[in-house]
């Protein structure tokens, strides 16, 4: 989770919290789960170990993080992970369709270009409104 996500969650909660059925609930953003091997760069702070094994080599480790993992191409990962992130919203006091239009407008305005998302309201996945022309 980056500082951009934390600030965006705060902004969404500040803007939409008066529509929640329970005022103590909050909007939170979940990123899609990464598949296979992470891409590393020099001086990476939070990375998982990756051991390169030869084909047909016996895996002699007790650490599950060192067991072989598959490489995925970006296209394969997109087929498994439908979206880049999900906006999770608690139960609402207004009609869902009305809230989806308001939330979609704000998320489409501030999200990073090329990222896709779904809105999950009280457990139900809802496609966002991508027609935000004024």
C-alpha positions in Angstrom: 0.0 0.0 0.0 1.4 3.3 -1.0 0.9 6.8 0.4 -1.2 7.6 -2.7 -3.6 4.8 -1.8 -3.8 5.9 1.9 -4.5 9.5 0.9 -7.1 8.3 -1.7 -8.9 6.1 0.9 -9.0 9.1 3.3 -10.4 11.3 0.6 -13.1 8.8 -0.4 -14.1 8.3 3.3 -14.1 12.1 3.9 -16.3 12.6 0.8 -18.8 9.7 1.1 -18.9 8.7 4.8 -22.3 10.4 5.4 -23.9 7.8 3.0 -22.8 4.8 5.1 -25.4 2.9 7.1 -22.9 2.6 10.0 -20.9 5.8 10.5 -18.0 3.7 11.9 -17.5 1.8 8.6 -14.9 2.9 6.0 -14.1 2.6 2.3 -10.9 0.6 1.7 -9.0 -0.3 -1.5 -7.6 -3.7 -2.2 -5.1 -4.4 -4.9 -5.3 -7.5 -7.0 -3.0 -10.4 -5.8 0.3 -10.6 -7.7 0.8 -14.0 -9.4 4.0 -15.9 -9.8 7.4 -14.2 -9.5 7.8 -10.6 -8.4 9.8 -8.3 -10.6 12.8 -7.1 -8.6 14.9 -4.0 -8.9 18.1 -3.0 -7.1 17.7 -2.0 -3.5 14.1 -3.2 -3.3 12.8 -2.8 0.2 10.0 -5.3 0.4 10.6 -8.3 -1.8 10.1 -12.0 -1.6 13.0 -14.3 -2.2 13.2 -16.1 -5.5 15.4 -19.1 -6.1 16.2 -20.2 -9.6 16.0 -24.0 -9.9 17.2 -26.1 -12.9 14.7 -28.3 -14.6 14.2 -31.7 -12.8 16.3 -30.5 -9.9 15.1 -31.7 -6.5 13.8 -28.9 -4.3 15.6 -29.2 -1.0 14.2 -26.5 1.2 11.8 -26.2 4.1 11.1 -22.5 3.4 7.9 -22.3 1.3 8.9 -19.0 -0.1 11.9 -20.6 -1.8 9.8 -23.3 -3.6 9.6 -22.8 -7.4 6.9 -20.4 -8.6 5.7 -19.8 -12.1 6.4 -16.9 -14.3 3.4 -15.2 -15.8 3.1 -12.9 -18.8 1.2 -9.7 -18.3 -1.6 -11.0 -20.5 -2.0 -14.2 -18.5 -2.1 -12.2 -15.2 -4.8 -10.0 -16.6 -6.9 -13.0 -17.5 -6.8 -14.2 -13.9 -7.0 -10.8 -12.2 -9.9 -9.0 -13.8 -9.0 -5.6 -12.4 -6.0 -3.6 -10.9 -7.8 -2.8 -7.7 -11.2 -3.0 -5.9 -13.0 -0.2 -4.0 -14.7 -1.9 -1.1 -17.7 0.1 0.3 -19.9 -0.8 3.3 -23.7 -0.8 3.4 -25.3 2.4 2.2 -28.4 4.5 3.0 -28.9 5.7 -0.5 -29.7 3.7 -3.7 -26.6 1.7 -4.9 -26.9 3.0 -8.5 -26.8 6.6 -7.4 -23.8 6.0 -5.2 -22.0 4.1 -8.0 -22.3 7.1 -10.3 -20.9 9.5 -7.6 -18.0 7.1 -6.6 -17.1 6.3 -10.2 -16.8 10.0 -11.1 -14.4 10.6 -8.3 -12.3 7.4 -8.8 -12.1 7.9 -12.6 -10.9 11.5 -12.0 -8.1 10.6 -9.6 -7.0 7.0 -10.5 -3.7 6.3 -12.3 -4.2 6.1 -16.1 -4.5 2.5 -17.3 -5.7 1.0 -14.0 -9.0 -0.8 -13.9 -11.3 -1.3 -10.9 -14.5 -2.7 -9.6 -16.7 -1.4 -6.9 -17.7 -3.9 -4.2 -20.6 -2.6 -2.1 -21.5 -4.8 0.9 -20.0 -7.8 -0.8 -21.6 -7.3 -4.3 -19.3 -6.6 -7.2 -20.6 -3.8 -9.4 -19.1 -2.5 -12.6 -18.2 1.2 -12.4 -19.7 3.9 -14.6 -17.0 4.8 -17.1 -19.1 7.4 -19.0 -18.1 10.5 -17.0 -18.2 13.1 -19.7 -19.7 16.4 -18.5 
